Amino acid sequence: MSDETRPPKARAIEKMVRQRAAGQEHHPLLDLVFENLALGMWSAVRRLLGEGAEVAWDASATMRFADYREAIGSSSVFGIFRIAEWGGEGAIAMDVQLVDAAVEALLGGGHGSSRGPDGPPSGPREHTVVDRAIAGRFVRLALDELARAFARADQSVGPLTTKLVRLESDARLLTVARRDERVARATFRVVLGEGERGGRFDLLLPHSTLEPVRRRLLGAGPSGRHGRDAPESSPLLAALPEAPLTLHAVVDRLTLSLADIAEWREGTLLPLGVDAERPAILYGENEGSRGLGRKMFVGRLGASQGRKAIRILEVIPRVADTAATEVLP
């Protein structure tokens, strides 16, 4: 009996069984790679598009390649790439909202789309030469950050050489895996400006591509970590002292005379030498101590959902308390 003539309920049950079987094998180290990729893309997208950007890893799943191709939205742009060291291919898929947002950010126009990443999907359309050129730049940027993300997660996996092979705009031409092969899919959300524009992109890694490093991906990452379920997998949790904790974010310091301060009135403006690339230092206040407390994190100024925010870029290792506590001058 062909698939088309079988009862819909039987086809649906078989599809659920296939999807559950596809999700049995989990790659803990890939979670760390996805986190690193989101963090690297946060600053890389800002450099590419020249405006504020926020990149977050939304979700990941393991599925049949055929199921992914059936679910992918129309008008996406697919960047097919090859990892030379592994001899396999993968893909990065940009949805049409992200393509339009990138075009608008770089050229100041685009296709009149101001949809955010959670807005209604655009209708099918043909991509222009400009669309494909800008999408290609974005994909190459993501591939560079992907190689760095693997290296940061586990140096024994890299270094990797990722190369964009071709761009496609038809899901039928996405042929990086066999129909029934399992693929790892990670979805990333990109928000530009104050959140009014953006979209999503998918990273697709077939299991045949990951096979050369499968044992490393299944096992512990650096320092014996086993994925997101272990408390040690988060450097933030390892760095935070026991609650309660007050954090101070210092973006700049001024040295002024008492005469200058005496002139302050309501509405006085204080010029700060702060730009988008300048790091901010976060201090954890130690109860009962003087000054700001211990340096804990290095971050960078940005915006999230229309509010000012700081993205954590680095965790500062804990040292002796006498050297770690900073007192205001």
WOLIN-V700064 format. One record per pair of residues at least 12 apart in sequence whose C-alpha atoms are under 7 Angstrom apart, sorted by the first residue. I is the first residue (numbers start at 1). GAP is how many residues later the second one is. D is the distance in whole Angstrom. If there is no record, write none. Layout:
I_GAP_D + I_GAP_D
This chain:
19_44_6 + 19_45_7 + 22_40_6 + 22_41_5 + 22_42_7 + 22_160_6 + 23_39_5 + 23_40_7 + 26_192_7 + 27_190_5 + 27_191_5 + 28_189_6 + 28_190_6 + 28_198_6 + 28_199_4 + 29_188_5 + 29_189_7 + 29_191_7 + 29_192_6 + 29_198_6 + 30_187_6 + 31_196_6 + 31_197_7 + 32_121_6 + 33_116_5 + 33_117_6 + 33_120_6 + 34_23_7 + 35_22_7 + 36_113_5 + 37_108_6 + 37_109_6 + 37_112_5 + 38_17_6 + 38_18_5 + 38_19_6 + 40_105_6 + 41_14_6 + 41_101_7 + 41_104_7 + 42_12_6 + 42_13_5 + 49_53_7 + 49_56_6 + 49_57_6 + 51_142_6 + 52_140_6 + 52_141_5 + 52_250_7 + 53_137_7 + 53_138_6 + 53_139_4 + 53_140_6 + 54_136_6 + 54_137_5 + 54_138_7 + 55_133_7 + 55_134_6 + 55_135_5 + 55_136_6 + 56_132_6 + 56_133_5 + 56_134_7 + 57_130_6 + 57_131_4 + 57_132_6 + 58_129_6 + 58_130_5 + 58_131_6 + 59_127_6 + 59_128_5 + 60_125_5 + 60_126_4 + 60_127_6 + 61_123_6 + 61_124_5 + 61_125_7 + 62_120_7 + 62_121_6 + 62_122_5 + 62_123_6 + 63_119_5 + 63_120_6 + 63_121_7 + 64_115_7 + 64_116_5 + 64_117_6 + 64_118_5 + 64_119_6 + 65_112_7 + 65_113_7 + 65_114_5 + 65_115_6 + 65_116_6 + 65_117_6 + 65_118_6 + 66_113_5 + 66_114_6 + 69_102_6 + 74_50_6 + 75_20_7 + 75_21_6 + 75_49_5 + 75_50_6 + 75_94_6 + 76_17_6 + 76_18_5 + 76_19_4 + 76_20_5 + 76_93_6 + 77_16_6 + 77_17_5 + 77_18_7 + 77_90_7 + 77_91_6 + 77_92_5 + 78_13_6 + 78_14_6 + 78_15_4 + 78_16_6 + 78_89_6 + 78_90_5 + 78_91_6 + 79_12_5 + 79_13_5 + 79_14_6 + 79_60_6 + 79_85_7 + 79_87_6 + 79_88_5 + 79_89_7 + 80_12_7 + 80_84_6 + 80_85_6 + 80_86_6 + 80_87_6 + 81_81_7 + 81_82_5 + 81_83_4 + 81_84_5 + 82_80_6 + 82_81_5 + 82_82_7 + 82_83_7 + 83_77_7 + 83_78_6 + 83_79_5 + 83_80_7 + 84_77_6 + 84_78_7 + 85_75_6 + 85_76_7 + 86_123_6 + 86_126_6 + 88_121_4 + 89_87_6 + 89_120_6 + 90_86_6 + 90_114_6 + 90_115_5 + 90_116_6 + 91_112_6 + 91_113_5 + 91_114_7 + 92_47_7 + 92_109_7 + 92_110_5 + 92_111_5 + 92_112_6 + 93_108_5 + 93_109_5 + 93_110_7 + 94_106_6 + 94_107_4 + 94_108_7 + 95_104_6 + 95_105_6 + 95_106_6 + 96_26_7 + 97_18_7 + 97_20_7 + 97_101_6 + 97_102_5 + 98_100_5 + 98_101_4 + 98_102_6 + 99_32_7 + 99_36_6 + 100_13_6 + 101_96_6 + 101_97_6 + 103_28_7 + 103_31_7 + 114_82_6 + 114_83_6 + 115_81_7 + 115_82_5 + 115_83_7 + 116_79_6 + 116_80_5 + 116_81_4 + 116_82_5 + 116_83_6 + 117_72_7 + 117_73_7 + 117_74_7 + 117_80_6 + 117_81_5 + 117_82_4 + 117_83_6 + 140_24_7 + 143_19_6 + 147_12_7 + 147_13_5 + 147_14_7 + 147_15_7 + 153_68_7 + 154_67_6 + 154_68_6 + 157_56_7 + 177_29_6 + 182_24_6 + 182_25_6 + 183_21_7 + 183_22_6 + 183_23_4 + 183_24_5 + 184_20_6 + 184_21_5 + 184_22_6 + 184_23_7 + 185_17_7 + 185_18_6 + 185_19_5 + 185_20_7 + 186_16_6 + 186_17_5 + 186_18_7 + 187_13_7 + 187_14_6 + 187_15_4 + 187_16_6 + 188_12_6 + 188_13_5 + 188_14_6 + 189_12_7 + 194_109_7 + 194_111_7 + 194_112_5 + 195_110_6 + 195_111_6 + 235_80_7 + 245_39_6 + 245_40_6 + 246_38_6 + 246_39_5 + 247_35_6 + 247_36_5 + 247_37_5 + 247_38_6 + 248_34_5 + 248_35_5 + 248_36_7 + 248_44_7 + 249_31_6 + 249_32_6 + 249_33_4 + 249_34_6 + 250_30_6 + 250_31_5 + 250_32_6 + 251_23_7 + 251_29_5 + 251_30_7 + 252_20_6 + 252_21_7 + 252_22_7 + 276_25_6 + 277_23_7 + 278_22_7 + 279_19_6 + 279_20_6 + 279_21_5 + 280_18_6 + 280_19_5 + 280_20_6 + 280_21_7 + 281_14_7 + 281_16_6 + 281_17_5 + 281_18_6 + 282_13_6 + 282_14_6 + 282_15_5 + 282_16_6 + 283_12_4 + 283_13_5 + 284_12_6 + 290_37_6 + 291_35_6 + 291_36_4 + 291_37_5 + 292_34_6 + 292_35_6 + 292_36_7 + 293_32_5 + 293_33_6 + 294_30_5 + 294_31_4 + 294_32_6 + 295_21_7 + 295_29_6 + 296_19_6 + 296_20_5 + 297_15_7 + 297_17_6 + 297_18_5 + 297_19_5 + 298_14_6 + 298_15_6 + 298_16_5 + 298_17_7 + 299_12_5 + 299_13_4 + 299_14_5 + 299_15_7 + 300_12_7
